[in-house]
């Protein structure tokens, strides 16, 4: 559970911004979406490999 302690004299907007940042970093919504449906381990692994090769291709293009 994410807790945000609002300091004395701190604006609510600022505290809300901190909450949103922590929420995004914890990836709560992403985990909920991922766990809605079961995906086989082989499919997960294949996606990871495809993502890694895509990122590597982008880095290779950057070097050229």
C-alpha positions as CSV (number, residue, x, y, z in Angstrom):
1,X,0.0,0.0,0.0
2,X,1.3,3.4,-1.0
3,X,1.4,6.0,1.8
4,X,2.0,9.7,1.3
5,X,2.6,11.8,4.3
6,X,1.5,15.4,3.7
7,X,3.9,17.8,5.4
8,X,2.8,20.9,7.3
9,X,2.2,23.8,4.9
10,X,2.6,21.5,1.8
11,X,0.1,22.0,-1.0
12,X,-2.3,19.2,-1.9
13,X,-1.2,19.4,-5.5
14,X,2.4,18.7,-4.6
15,X,1.4,15.7,-2.4
16,X,-0.9,14.4,-5.2
17,X,2.0,14.7,-7.7
18,X,4.2,12.6,-5.3
19,X,1.5,10.0,-5.0
20,X,1.1,9.7,-8.8
21,X,4.8,9.3,-9.2
22,X,5.0,6.6,-6.6
23,X,2.0,4.8,-8.1
24,X,3.5,4.9,-11.5
25,X,6.9,3.6,-10.3
26,X,5.3,0.7,-8.4
27,X,3.4,-0.3,-11.6
28,X,0.2,-1.2,-9.8
29,X,-2.1,-0.8,-12.8
30,X,0.4,-2.6,-15.1
31,X,0.5,-5.6,-12.8
32,X,-3.3,-5.7,-12.6
33,X,-3.6,-5.7,-16.4
34,X,-0.9,-8.3,-16.8
35,X,-2.7,-10.6,-14.3
36,X,-6.1,-10.4,-15.8
37,X,-5.4,-13.3,-18.2
38,X,-2.9,-16.1,-17.9
39,X,0.0,-16.1,-20.3
40,X,2.2,-19.1,-20.7
41,X,5.8,-18.8,-19.6
42,X,7.0,-19.5,-23.1
43,X,5.0,-16.6,-24.5
44,X,6.3,-14.3,-21.8
45,X,9.9,-15.3,-22.6
46,X,9.3,-14.9,-26.3
47,X,8.0,-11.3,-25.7
48,X,11.1,-10.5,-23.6
49,X,13.4,-11.8,-26.3
50,X,11.5,-9.7,-29.0
51,X,11.6,-6.6,-26.8
52,X,15.4,-7.1,-26.1
53,X,16.1,-7.5,-29.8
54,X,14.1,-4.4,-30.7
55,X,15.9,-2.3,-28.2
56,X,19.3,-3.7,-29.3
57,X,18.4,-2.8,-32.9
58,X,17.6,0.8,-31.8
59,X,20.9,1.0,-30.0
60,X,22.7,-0.3,-33.1
61,X,21.1,2.3,-35.3
62,X,22.1,5.0,-32.9
63,X,25.8,4.0,-33.1
64,X,25.8,4.2,-36.9
